[in-house]
Amino acid sequence: MTTLETMDLTGEETRLDPVIRNNPFPFYRSLRAQDPVYYDPGLDLYLVTRYQDAVTVLHDDINFSLEHGYQDRYANGHIEEFAEIMERDGGGFIRDLTLDPPAHTRLRRLTEKAFTAHRVKDLEPRIRQIVVDLVEGVAERGECDGVADIGGPLTARIISEQLGFDWSEVGTEQVAIWTKAVLDQIGRMQTREDMLENAQVMCGLQKYITRYIEAREKEPREDMISDIVHAELQDAENPKLSRYEQISTIRGFLIAGNDTTATAITNLLLVLATQPGLLDELFPQVDNERVMMRFVEENLRLMPPVHGLFRTAMKDVDVGGTLVPAESQVCIMYASANDDDSKFPDPRKLDIERPNVGASLTFGSGIHKCVGISLARMEIKVAAQEIIRRLENIRLTVPLEQLIYQPTMASQTLESLPLTFTRRQV
Ligand code: HEM
């Protein structure tokens, strides 16, 4: 998909550059070869680009703090005013639960209770029904926007239903507005005007979540909000989540579980539309779990939704031969690590039989490895199966180079994906 181009680096390049943003792999490849822990002057942080260095940082939660990595730059310079609005109109300034141990350890054990293997397995039939309805809804039209018509509505509906929200009150657009307002607080591009608008949206979201928490406290149901509200640890001093933690966890699941998975499904459509013959090759194997899981996993390696996330160095630390000064920020570039040919030979090739496909860093690694991984993998596999089963001749209607990605640092998310296709005749 992406050629093996490289660039001669001058030290002035930044991941924010729109040209790099739309096709970052030549930049990553050049960084790994020429300056693997690169100070990005536009972002004022170090990009960690090699696989081994990324793993080292991810597993060193003493020297690299996730809590500081997020909270030091929360709300992009407007934190006091933002906090005031949230206290006044939103029931409190409730931060994301991006914590270091030991607070993280307790919270992680409580939140894992919403993702047990059998719980995720039980969700599969309902998720398949949602996917089938959505793909059937576009199949006859012969054309759609993969982002607005498939990826976005699919995951917004799935996570809303799994949490227990009433879908008839929520809807795709509302989930997208909530998601953007929360992600802008860590996206580093928010202006004061954006912040004022986002703060009001987040006040509404917090009140909405609180209403559900109160209802599930009285009357639990088979949903994630009930799991979170009633989760209890047998042996801890502080066995239950506080109201603050409940709101933050539910908000975190809504946001983390939506955009990332939608991007993964959109990327999967992009691969099916641009790799000739792949769709027809996969069709006879659509019910083969092993093949479909490997296809999903390799796709997640090749085009990870999250390109990089942040940590703060707690003291001067040597990373792969570069000194990262105390208090500076690093961005662990999962997408570059997944493209490192010392770990994944011929990395730009989609190879379903790749022996180490599961070693990708798409979901992170170490103590913060994605807690929703089994739900995400299952959703994407079901989406892949029902798309492959129902659609053929999927094609992009614009040249690949004309696709535009959203202006965010953390994720690689398409603005839109215009497609044509035909309904498969079987
Ligand atoms: C394809 C879909 C997804 C991708 C690519 C993804 C990616 C990631 C990554 C890279 C991390 C590590 C963060 C770090 O190291 O700083 C993470 C953590 C997390 N993810 Fe996901 N995620 C996905 C889906 C989900 C879903 C469906 C949920 C929940 C409904 C979820 C909830 C979380 C939470 C709560 C964490 C924080 C875990 C912790 O700090 O212990 N994610 N995810």
Boltz pocket constraint, residues with backbone or C-beta under 6 A from the ligand:
constraints:
  - pocket:
      binder: B
      contacts: [[A, 66], [A, 97], [A, 98], [A, 99], [A, 108], [A, 159], [A, 252], [A, 253], [A, 254], [A, 256], [A, 257], [A, 258], [A, 260], [A, 261], [A, 264], [A, 304], [A, 305], [A, 306], [A, 309], [A, 310], [A, 334], [A, 361], [A, 362], [A, 363], [A, 364], [A, 365], [A, 367], [A, 368], [A, 369], [A, 370], [A, 371], [A, 372], [A, 373], [A, 375], [A, 376]]
      max_distance: 6.0
